[in-house]
Amino acid sequence: MSASELIIYVNCSELAAPLDEKRVARALSAVAEAEGVTAGEMSVTFLEAAAMAALNEAHLGRPGPTDVIAFNLAEPRAPLGDIYVCPEVARVSAVEFGVELEEELLRLVVHGVLHVFGYDHPEGPERVESEMFRRQEAILARLL
C-alpha cells in the first residue's frame, strides 16, 4: 500500500442486494474523502444473521444479531478496519424507518466507516443528536 492509497475489500456482497460492491466502495470512499483520509485499508463484510449473532456475542457480549459492527485496528488517519453488516437486520430496520433497503445498507456502511475513523455515539435516543449521527446523515444524503 502506498502512502496515499485507500484499499477497500467488499466480501459477500451477494447478501447485500440491491447494494452492489461498487456502491459499497463508493460509500466508503465518500466517507474517507469527507474525513480527509487518503490512505488505509478496510473491509466491509456482509453476514447472515447467525454469523452476526456469533460475532456480536464473541466481541461485544451481546446476544443476537445486530445491524453493524466495526473494528478499528489502527490509527483513524491511516485506518485499518473491518466492518460487518447484517442485511437481515437492515431489512427489518428499513421497514421500521420507512426507507429503502439500499439506503439502510448504505447508512450502515457509512456508520461503520465512521466508527473505524474514531467516531462514537451515545446509546439510546440521544444518539440521533450526536456529532457522529449528524455526520453520517450528511454523508449519506450525498450518496443517495
C-alpha positions in Angstrom: 0.0 0.0 0.0 1.4 3.4 -1.0 1.3 6.4 1.3 -1.8 7.8 -0.4 -3.9 4.7 -1.2 -7.2 3.6 0.2 -7.7 -0.1 -0.3 -11.2 -1.4 0.0 -12.4 -5.0 0.2 -16.0 -6.0 -0.1 -16.9 -9.5 1.0 -20.1 -11.5 0.5 -21.7 -8.6 -1.5 -24.3 -11.0 -2.8 -26.0 -10.9 0.6 -26.5 -7.1 0.3 -28.7 -7.0 -2.8 -29.7 -4.4 -4.0 -26.5 -2.7 -2.9 -23.6 -3.9 -5.1 -19.9 -3.9 -4.5 -19.3 -0.7 -6.4 -21.8 1.2 -4.3 -20.2 -0.1 -1.1 -16.8 1.0 -2.3 -18.2 4.5 -3.3 -19.8 4.9 0.1 -16.6 4.0 1.9 -14.6 6.4 -0.4 -17.1 9.2 0.2 -16.6 8.9 4.0 -12.9 8.8 3.6 -13.0 11.9 1.4 -15.3 13.8 3.8 -12.9 13.0 6.6 -9.7 13.8 4.7 -8.5 10.2 4.8 -6.4 9.3 1.8 -4.7 6.1 2.9 -5.7 3.0 4.7 -7.2 -0.5 4.3 -10.7 -1.5 5.2 -13.0 -4.4 4.5 -16.8 -4.5 4.5 -18.3 -7.9 5.0 -22.0 -8.8 4.8 -23.0 -11.5 7.2 -26.1 -13.7 7.7 -27.9 -13.2 11.0 -26.4 -16.3 12.6 -22.9 -15.3 11.8 -23.5 -11.7 13.0 -25.1 -13.0 16.2 -21.9 -15.1 16.9 -19.7 -12.1 16.2 -21.8 -9.8 18.4 -21.7 -12.3 21.3 -18.0 -13.1 21.0 -16.8 -9.5 20.7 -19.4 -7.3 22.4 -21.0 -9.8 24.8 -24.5 -9.1 23.4 -26.9 -11.8 22.3 -28.5 -11.9 18.8 -27.6 -10.3 15.6 -27.0 -6.5 15.3 -27.0 -4.3 12.2 -23.3 -3.2 12.1 -20.1 -4.0 14.0 -16.9 -2.1 13.2 -13.3 -2.8 14.4 -10.8 -0.1 14.3 -7.4 -1.8 14.1 -5.1 1.2 13.7 -4.9 5.0 13.7 -8.0 6.8 12.3 -5.9 8.9 9.9 -4.4 5.8 8.3 -7.2 3.4 9.1 -7.1 -0.4 9.2 -10.5 -1.7 9.9 -13.2 -4.3 9.4 -16.9 -3.6 9.1 -19.6 -6.2 9.4 -23.1 -5.5 8.2 -26.1 -7.8 8.6 -28.6 -7.3 5.7 -31.3 -9.3 7.5 -31.3 -6.8 10.4 -31.0 -3.9 8.0 -34.2 -5.2 6.2 -36.1 -5.0 9.5 -34.8 -1.5 10.2 -35.6 -0.3 6.7 -39.2 -1.3 7.2 -39.3 0.3 10.7 -37.8 3.6 9.5 -39.8 3.6 6.2 -36.7 3.7 3.9 -35.5 1.5 1.1 -33.2 -1.4 2.0 -30.4 0.1 -0.2 -30.5 3.4 1.8 -30.3 1.5 5.1 -27.4 -0.6 4.0 -25.5 2.5 2.8 -26.3 4.1 6.2 -24.8 1.1 8.0 -21.7 1.1 5.8 -21.2 4.9 6.5 -21.8 4.3 10.2 -19.2 1.5 10.4 -16.6 3.5 8.5 -17.1 6.5 10.9 -16.5 4.1 13.8 -13.3 2.9 12.2 -12.3 6.6 11.8 -12.7 7.1 15.5 -16.3 8.4 15.9 -18.6 7.1 18.6 -22.1 7.9 19.8 -24.2 7.5 22.9 -26.7 4.7 23.2 -30.4 5.5 23.3 -32.4 8.3 21.8 -29.7 10.9 22.2 -27.6 9.1 19.6 -29.5 11.0 16.8 -28.2 14.3 18.3 -24.6 13.1 18.3 -21.9 14.5 16.0 -21.4 11.0 14.5 -25.1 10.7 13.6 -25.2 14.2 12.0 -22.0 13.4 10.1 -23.4 10.0 9.0 -26.7 11.5 7.7 -24.9 14.4 5.8 -22.6 11.9 4.0 -25.5 9.5 3.3 -27.5 12.4 1.8 -24.7 12.9 -0.8 -24.8 9.2 -1.7 -28.5 8.9 -2.4 
